[in-house]
């Protein structure tokens, strides 16, 4: 290295004496003029660059690297990660290299892969975040069981909700889960609500009726955009989960299983009427889903605000701060990112 450095110094000096600028000469060689000045200082034979490529004194030899790879590939260690190989070797009184060295060498040899027979955990991305600013932009749906008097036999309730208004926009009760029946339900909803192509995103979990070929073909024909939860992550479909809990914990929910499909449909119809027309939903400022779906919540909440402001004006001594917030909920999010970043806003149709 010292001979190479001396040769570089001589070349730059010769160029400089011949009329070249020292800065340009250094640039052509690939060093800075400050490096050249440091090299010329007495007793500075070592390379002082921070990012200089030095070979470590304890660098593994090629034979040592091969021993690590061969050990990791032995039958008794082939299905184990280095974190378990190293302790086992220590129990046998053998030390080859540290755990981190095992990982590094195996990675460089492209052998740091899943080493067990079981399939590795799937890395599934969170569904994209969505935001609704008016009705008929984002629907969510799911299927729940309704028990019958025959043990082991269930009816299936298909339920579709608009997350902005919380209105149940469609439902059906059937004897089986089917993507064909789900597609039929969506056709009815789109006709009733006047849905246009690319207006609605329909979110659901990963059940077979949701991802069945017939259902997906129907959504494509209707121009409805599908969205799916991650496998086994119920939090990705919170509105439907919450709605089913409300349904099954109503005081009117039958204590005994349903006698037949007709009785189940009659009860569900009564629940839907109550939920849409009478239930003052806390998440939408205590108006009914039907009122919000029609846009009537704006005037209702404005009237409540005027009532409170008048009450404060009549007896201001009873109010230590502002009146209750009766402003309408402007945005409803589905699976939002932290700090509402990356939320995809559905454009109004």
N, C-alpha and C positions, 0 to 999 in steps of 0.2 A: 504494500500500500504506500509506503514511504517513497519508493522508487517511482511509482506512478504519479504521486503528488509532485515530486521534484520535476518530473518531465512536463507536467501541466504548467508549473510555475515558469519553467524555461521557455515554453512555447508562447505563453502570454507575454512574458518579458520581451521576447524577440519581436512579437507583433507590435508591442507598445513602442519599442525603440524604432521600429520601421515607420511609425506614424499613426498606427491604429489607436483608437481610444480603448483604454483598459476595460471600461464597462462593456463595450461591444464585444471585445475579445473574450471576456468571461462569459458573456451570454451565449456565444457560439459554443464554448466548451460545455456549458450547462451548469455553471456555478455563478455565484454573485461575487462582486468585487470585495464585499466584506469578508466572504469566505477566503478569498485570496490573501487579504491582509492578515487574517488569522493564521493562515498556513505559514506565512513568512515570519511570524513571531518566533523568537528563539525558544527552544524547548517545547514546542507545540506540535509534536509529531503525531499525537493521537487525533482521531477524527472527533471533533467536538460537536458535530451536527446532532440535533435532538432526534431527527428522523433517520439517522444513518442505519443502514441494514447490517447489523452485526450478527454473526452466528453465535448463539449462546454456548457457553463452555460445556453445559450439561445436555446438549442436544442429543436426542436419541439416535442411535445408529440404525442403519437399515435392518440389521439383524434383530435389534430390540423391537422395532416396529412390527416386523414379521411375527415375532414371538407373541406380541399382544394380540394380533389378528388371529393367529392360529389357536391361541388359548380361548378367545371369545367364541371361536367356531367349533370347539370340541362339543361332543354330544351332550355332556353334562352341563355345559354353559350356554348352549346355542339358543335357548329360550329365555335367557336371563339378561337383564340390563347390567351395565358395569357397576351400578350401585349395589348389586347383589353378587356379582362375580368377585369383586375385590374382597369382601368379607369372607367368602367361602375359601378363597385362596389363602387368606390369613389364617383361617382355622386349620388349614393343612400345613401351615408353617412356610408358605410361599409368598414372596413379594416380587411382583414383576414391575408394576408401575402404579401410580396413584389413580384414583377413580377419574379425576378430570383428564388425565393423560389417556386412559382407556377411551373416554368419550371422544377426545380430540382425534386420536388415531383412527378410531372406527368411523368417525364422521368424514375424515379425509379419504378413507377407503370406501366411502359410500356404503357403509354397512350399519350405520346408525339408524336402523329402521325398526318397525314393530317386530319384536322377536318372539311373540307368543302365538299359539294356534288361534286363540280368540281374536276376532276382528277388532282393530283399533277403534277407539271412540271416534264417532263422526263429528267433525267440526261443522256445525250448521249455522249459517249466518242468521241473525235476527231479521224478521221480516221488515221491509222498508216502512218507515214511519209515514203516517197519513194524517191529514187534517181536513175536517169538514167544516164549512162555513155556512151551509144551508142544507135543507132536507134533500134526500135523494142523491147524495154524493157517495156515502160509504154505508154499505149494509154489512151486517155480521150475522152468521147463522150457525146453527148446530142442531143435533138430534139428541133427545133424551128419552130414557125408558119410562113407560107408564106400566105399572104392574097390573096383571089380571088375576082372576081367581084361580087360574090354572098355574100351579107352581112351575116356574121355569119358562113360562110363556109371557111375552111382553108385547105391548103396543109401542109404537115409535112416534114421538111428537117432533115434527119438523117446524122450526121456528126461525123467522127472519126478522131482524130489527134494524131500524135506521139509527145509527149511533148519534146523529145530531139531535134528532127530536126524541129519541128513545121509543118511538112508536113501533109496535109490532105491525109490520107491513104485510105479513103473510104467514100462514101456518097450515099444516095438514097433519092428520093422524093416520098412520098406516100400520099394517101388520108386519112389515119388513123394512129394512134399510135398503134403499135403491137409488142409484144415480139417475135412473129414468124418472122416478117419482120426484126427486129433487129438481130435476130439470123442468118438469111439468109445473112445479110450484113457482119457479122463477119466471116462467112464461106468463103465468097468471099475474104475478106481482108487476112485471114490466108493463103489461097491458093496463092494469088498474092504475098504476102510478104514472103512466105516460113516459116511461123511461126511453131515452134516445141512446144511440150508439156512443160508447166511450163516456157516458155520463156517470155511471156507477161503478165503484169497486166493491166486490163481494168478498169478504174475508171469512175464513173458516179454518178448522183444524185439518189434519191430514187423513181423516177417515176415508174409507173406500167410496162411500156415496159422494163425498166432496171432490175426490180426484178421479172419479170414474170417467170413462171415455164419453159416455152419453151426456153426463153433466157438463164436462168441459166443452163438448161440441155445441151444446145448447147455449152456454155462455158466450162462445165465440159468435154464434149466429145472432144472439141478442145484442152483441157489442158490450157485454158486461166484463169488466176486468177482474180476473181471479187473484186472490191473495191468500197465502196460507201461513199458518203458525208453524213454529218449529216442532218436530216430533216430540211428543210427551211434555210439552210446555204449555200448560193451560193458561198461564198468564198472558200469552200472546193473543188470546181470544177472551178478554175479561168481560166484555159486555154480555155475551151470550151466557157465560158461566154465572154472572150475577143475576141475569134474568131467570135462569132455571132455579136458582136458589130462592128468589122471590116467589116463583110459582109454587114450589114444593113446600114452602113454609107459610103459605097463606092459611089463615084459620079455616077457610072453606075447603082446603085440600082434603079429599076423602080419606078417612082413617082406614077404610077397607079397600082392597083392590077393585078396579073397575070390572063391572059385570061383562061388558061387551064394548065394541068399538063405538057404538052409538052413544052410550053413556059417557065415554071418554071425550068424544067430540063435543057433546053438550056442555060438559064441565069446562073444557078448554075455551069454548066460545064465550062462556060467562067470564072466565078469567081475562081473556083478551079485551072484552068490552070494559071491564073494570079498569084494567091497566091503562088502556088508551084513553078512556073517556072520563074516569073519575080519579085515578091515582095522581096525587100531587107529587111529582118526582123531585127529590131533593137536589139532584145534580143539574136541573134546569130551572132553578129558582122557584120551585114549588108551583109550577103550572103542569097541566096534563100533557102527555105526549101528543095528543091530537091537537091541542091548542098551539103547541110549538110547531108541529108539522105544517099547520095552516098559516103560521106567521102571526097568530093572534096574541102570542106572548108579549110582543112589543108593547101593545096598548095596555094589556093587563098589568104589566110590570110598571109602565109609566103611571098608571092610575094609582098603584100602590105607593109609588114614590111621592106622588102629590099628596096622598093621604098622610104620609109620615111627615112631610115637610109642613103641612098645615098643623099637625099635632105639635110639632116642635115650635112653630110660630105662636100657637096658643099658650103653651106653657114652656118657655125656653129653659126655665130653671130645672126642669126634669131631665134635660139632655146635656150630658157632659162632653159629648163629641158629635160626630156626624150621625145622620140617620142611617138606618139599615140600608145596605147596598141592594137595590132592586134592579140593577142593570142586567140586561139579558146576557147569557153566556154566548160570546161571539164565536168561539172556536172550540171544537171538540177533537181531541187527538186519539189516534189509535197507535199504540206502541211507539210513543215519541222517544226521540233521543234525549240525552241529558242536555239540559238548558235549551230544549226545543230546537236543537241543531239538526239539520238534515231532514226536516219535516217536509213532506211533499204535499203541497196544497192542491187539492182538486179544484180545477177551474169550473166556474159555473157554466152549466150547459146553456 
